[in-house]
Amino acid sequence: MTRRHFTFSCKGTMLAGTVDLAPATTGLLIVSGGNEVRSGPWQSQALLAERIAAAGFPVLRFDRRGVGDSEGQNTGFAGSADDIAAALRAFRSHVPTLKRVVAFGNCDGASALMLAGGGGADALVLANPWTFEPETPATEDAPSTPEPTPMPPSVLRRHYLKRLTDPRAVWRLLTGKVAVGQLAGSLAQAAKADAAPTSLAREMAEGMAAFPGPVTILLAERDRTAQAFRANWDKTDPRLRTCPDATHSFVEPQARIWLQGQLLAALRA
């Protein structure tokens, strides 16, 4: 495997990228979530790229404008369609034998790909897409970033039903170690019906409706973002895949293996 660091242009701004070279004509483009740099949390994307390249597939990671080593103004995930398109062009330039590109994003990296209608990729793997509405609109001085918002009632119901089967959680309640007022408020919220899908979720669905290629949607079972996405999405969608006992960035050993297997399956399809 050969790893190269380089820069490429997006709307006159220089972006930083890293490519892991491999012989296959199908490659993986990784779109970072949040304001994470291209190495990912706990170096996860760098390690993932190394493993995918070792399996024979080239991989490109990049920092979008205003993030990490890239220049320019950070406009958030919703404004990153041009960054994704520029990264795809750079990928094809650095690996001229590419015939097919699978794009992978986690959290709002997945949302960015959905809003961009796939961003020009041939196939998509979308993990834990972000569907929460920002609490305040983005400005040039304060770009939109994800803010915690109340969980959908259906997610709260599943959470509390699971807690009732946990002897430790029941013991904490019986011994007064749980804030009863806060619990009562959460239970009242859980009793409500789910609201209609957020406008962001609707825009993401519209972006996907026009995408002609194959899509896989990965959900980490223990991740609140994934749970909220499921509440905002068609629960019968056959493209949904759930990783048992996994958290948001698939840090667990079995979750890392599962994620790698899902990506390799998409690359080999």
Steps between C-alpha positions, in 0.01 A plus 500: 500500500617852415359804685528849350403841639408774251288811445227568246278791408135562590352828376846661507576371852766241574383184678716230659462136406660163565485206262588138573582337169396146406447314169119467482299715260237564770594744775365630830446871567468579873303814592572612857217591737469810716818706506718191521823494302558233239679266742171463687430455873769288671671478154212275394480618139875477449498146639193408296661635182811291570297181541284564191811574291664182632195314365578645157282814471634859478364746757483881507439710814485880508440804719216717375538878481582661833579170674837349592770575244261650244458870428178699469179559692331215684136502391406172670390169356199648320731715288756233410367372166773688310767358733378145433492557124853645506625204705353258246678680217826490695452128569457424131800717418730324747364154413429525125407129479190557716175389338272506804494690833316405817454795738480441875397749767411477868266739685465829310756370248225257399246783506724710274511220242123462515435872461740504203313215331803275535746771401591324174595167657385170349390340828448616858555359848333730754555451874288656775373793290439823693136618486488753786415855401757764608371718782618820331558580132852500365686825441843576359632557852321200651449214253232248579617206712296220656340589836333247732120508480227294671485138390186376319247337737532160328873502574435587865246218527747243370762636740280469809363159402858377474589660834212312669672172410829614657511398872761768574277775360201374700711487816616859449135606473392307810788634709432864411805548279290624209370859481125432512400841364725467197382141445135609513565766238671251272218247541244770414699579187520129413121470517455747216477418130800564279500831316506508122844449344722806526544724198863385486388136484257588221774677304728200546227267373447724198872495426502121513189462284693611192811291572516207253769290666495245783472631857572333833393671825690389811365563850692448824253345743606705806536833319241772570561661160423168329189454715377847407564431133294182516213698658520749208534236227299223336556213744424244226781628276684180392830692481519531879764295685549507879823419680416342838642666814690764298544867585521802272852463356504118500786499752422153638722223355205304358349821361823589319502158334132532411547847347799386297299203373211723391736731311682215330166350395402832337839529329481144364140526379 
